[in-house]
């Protein structure tokens, strides 16, 4: 299988056996998730009308979205080698599988938000209260990213078994 092939790569073995490289990459991975969650939740909280009420949603989204994408890129660039180094163990880890599923759902949630509700943002950009659909996407986003963090942490718990 693909994960077994990945696990057997010399660079994955070197990463797995390194005292310093793996923890450094893992730290960059966690920090990238912090960047993503911080920027996404800031936009979500504005959509919910809980912060920065005098700022238009578009201004906050435009300011934070590039940082979100940089965080995502770093998360991906660090997550793949971390997975490769432990692919055979992680593949069967239920917390890892849940994290990947939740990441996909968070991506779908963001895509649906931008393809539907956000297209009418000019109608509610300055409003303290966004439409119900926008608020539902924001609550879903916060819940999904919170669950991603929890499932990511649970990977170590299930990994130890």
N, C-alpha and C positions, 0 to 999 in steps of 0.2 A: 504494500500500500504506500501511498504518497508520504504519509507521516513517518513511516518506517525508513523510507529512502532519505527523507530530510534528516531524521535522527542520526543516520549513519554517515552523514557528510562529515569530512574531516574538520571543517570549521565549526560545526555544531559540537563535535566532541571536544575541540579545543576550548570552546566557550563553556561547556559543561564542566570541564576540568580546571578552568581558570579560577584562581582565588579572587581576582580583582575585576575581571571583565564582566562576569555575569552580574555581580551586585551593582556595578556602575550602570550597566544597560538597564537593569531592573529599576534602578532609581530614576533614570531618565524616562522610563516607561510610566512609572507612577506619577512623576511630575507632569508629564504630558497629559495624563488623564485629569490631573488637577486643573491644568490650563483649559482643557475642553469643558469640564464640568463647571468651572468658574465662569467662563464666558457664556456658556449655554444657559446656565441658571440665572445669570444676570439679565439676559434677554427675557427669559421666562418670567422672572419676577416683575419686570417692567410690564410685560403683557398682562400679568395678573393685577397690575396697578398697585403693587406693594412697595416699589422703589422708583426713584427718579420720575415721579409723576409729571413733572413739568417738561421732561424731555420727550421728543417724539420717538416712537418705537423704531422707526427707520434709522434715526441717527445712532441709536445704541446698537442696533443690529449691524449697521454699516461699519461702525467703529470696531466691533468685537468679532465679526465673522471671519476676517482674515486671520486673526489670532487663533480662532477655533480651528481653522483649516491647518495652520502650522502645527498646532497641538495634535491634530489627527494624523498628520504626516509623520510626526515624531513617534506617536503611539504605534503606528503601523511599522515604521522602520525599526523600532525596538521590540515590538511584540512578536514579529516573525522570527527573529533569532532566538528570543526567549522560548518560543514554542518549539523551534527546531531542536534546541538543546535538551528538551524534555518531552519531545513529541509522543513517544510511546506511552509514557505515563499520563500525559495530559489528555490524550485522545479519549481515554476511558474515564476521565475525571468528570463527574456530573456537574460540579461547580464550574469547570472550564466550559463545558458544553452549554450550560445555562448562560454564562457570560457572553459567549459568541452569539447565542440566540437573542439575548437582550440587546447586544450591540446592533444586530440586524434590525430589531424592532425599533430601536432609537433612531437608526438611520431612516427607516420607513416613516416614522412619526415626523421627523424633520422634513423629509421629502414631501409628504402629504400636506404638511403645514404650508410649505412654500408653494406647492402647486395648487392649493385651494384657498384657504383663508387669508394667507399673506398677500395674495393678489389684490385684495380689496383694502390693503393697509391704509391707503390714502383716505379712506372713509373714517377710520378710527385711530389714525396715527397719533393724534394729540389727546385722545380721550383718556380719562382716568380708568374707564372700564372698557376693555376690549370685548368684542362679541363672544358669546358663549363658546363657539367653536374654537376660537383662538385660545381662550382660557383652558379649554379641555386639552388642547394640544400642549399647552404649557405645563399643566399638571401632569399629564402623561410623560412629558419629557423629564421633569424633575423626578418622578417615580422611577422611570426607566434608568436614568443615570445613577440614582441612589442604589437601585438593585444591581447595576453593573459593578459598582464599587463593592458592595457586600459580596456578590458572587466572586469577584476577583480575590477578595480576602479569603473566602472559603476554599479557594483552590488549594491553599496550603493545608487546610484542615483535612480535606479529602485525600490530598497527596500523601499525608503521613500514614494513612491506613494501609 
